[in-house]
């Protein structure tokens, strides 16, 4: 998104990686994305692996590499976005990626809506994020609501700032 929003600045820069769009995008990734992801991993590591693998048995190198994939995805997206935009491909690619992510979330909703350990999930005792009791909401839901909203608002502000004026 930052590569797309900063495409005019990138077009005139010696290197895309020296632009304000890159610096703001990388800063947002660290705080607005990785900050939330790492916090959720610390809160519910098995949930972050969607109960497919026991987090306690994973080597720390695997965990570090999984978070490094966020960085690689940002670099790849930032690098190709201006070229996609120049060819009129940004919207189709965005729709395709958003559709794939949404399909994955819908297909995994039973795993995403329960919070607990892998053994609690397997036993059917992992807590649901929302229940019929309006006074009980899992802490992760509050974290999503507050941090997620703040992150999205920051994203909108930063993208508008990048798109409006060059460095």
N, C-alpha and C positions, 0 to 999 in steps of 0.2 A: 504494500500500500504506500509506503514511503517512497519507493522507487517510482511509482506511478505519479504520486503527488508532486515529487520533485523533478519530474522528467525534463522540464525546461532548464532548471539549474544544472542538471546532470549533463544535458546536451552541450553546455558551454564550458563545463569544467574540464580540467586536465585529467582528473580521475574522479569517477563517481564516488569513490570512497573518501574523498576529501571534501565532500559537500555537506552543507548544513542538513540536508535531507537525510544523509547517511548518519550523521552524528545524532540527530534527534530520533531517528528510527532505532538506532542501536541503544540509546538511552531508554527509550520507551520499552524496548524488548527486555532490558535488564530489570526495570522497575515494574512496568505494567503487565508483563507476561511472565518472565522468570520469577519475579518476586512472588507472584500469586501461585505459580506452579510449585515452587520449592516449599512455600508455606503449606500448601495442601499436601505435598508429599510428607512433610514432617507431621502433619495432623493425621493423615490416613494413607500410609504408604501402600497398603494392599489395594485400596480404592484407586489410587493413581495407576496401578497396573490392572485395573478393572477386574481384580480377583482371578486373573488368568495364571499368575505366577506368585508364589509366596515371596514377598519382598524381603523377608528376613534371610532368605537363602541366596539372594542375589549378591554377587561381589560388588563392592563399592565402585569399581571401575565401570560396571554396567550401568549403574545409576548415574554416574558422572557423564558417561557417553550418551545416555538418554537425554540428559539436559543439554548436552552439547549439540544435539540434533536441532534444538530450537535455534541456536546460533547459525548452524549451517543452512537451515530453512530460510532464515532471514537473509543471509548473504545471497543465496540462490534467487530468492524472490526479488530482492533489491536489484540484483544484476540483470535479470531478464525483464522486469516490468517496463522499463523505457522502450525496449525493443518490441515488446508485445503491444504497447500503446501505439507505437509508430506504425504498426501493421494493422491496427484496428482489432487486435486479438484480445485486448484486456478484458472486455466484457464477457466474451465466451469462456475464457479461462477462469475468470472470477466465478461465473455461474457454475462451471464444472466443479471447481474446487469447493465452493460453498455447498453445492448439491451433494458431493461425496462426503463432506464433513457432517452434513445434516443426516444423510442416510446412515452413516456410521453411528451417530448419536441415537437415532431412532432405533436402530437395530440393537443397540447396547443399553437402552434405557433402563432395563431391569437391573443391570449392574450399576449404572450411574446413579440411580435413585436410592441405593442402599449404602449405608456407611458402617463399616466395621472391619474386622479382620477377615482374612481369607477363610478361616475356619468358621467364623460366625456367618459369613455369606453362604458357605457350603451347607451349614446346618439350618439355614433359613431364619437365623436370629439377628442378622445385621439390621440395625435401625434404619427406618425409612427417613429420608430427608424431610418429607412432609407427612403428617398423619392427620387423622380426623380430629385430633386434639389441637385447637387453635393456640394453645399456650405452650405447645412443645414443638420446637423446630430445632433440628440438629445444628450445632455450631458452624458446620461447613456451609450450610445454607445462608446463615447470616454473613459469613465471610464472603461467599459469592455475591450476595446482594450488595454489600458495602464496597468491597474491593473491586468487584466486577464493574459496578456502576462508575466508580471513580476512574477505573482504568479506561472504560469506554469514553467517558467524558474527556479525559486527557488525550485519548487517541484522536477524537474529533478536533479538539483545539490544536493539537500538533499538526495534524494533516492539513487543516485550513491554513495554518501559519506557513507550512512548507509550500503549499500550492500558491499562496498569495504573493510572496516576495522572495526573490533569490537572496542568497547569503550576502 
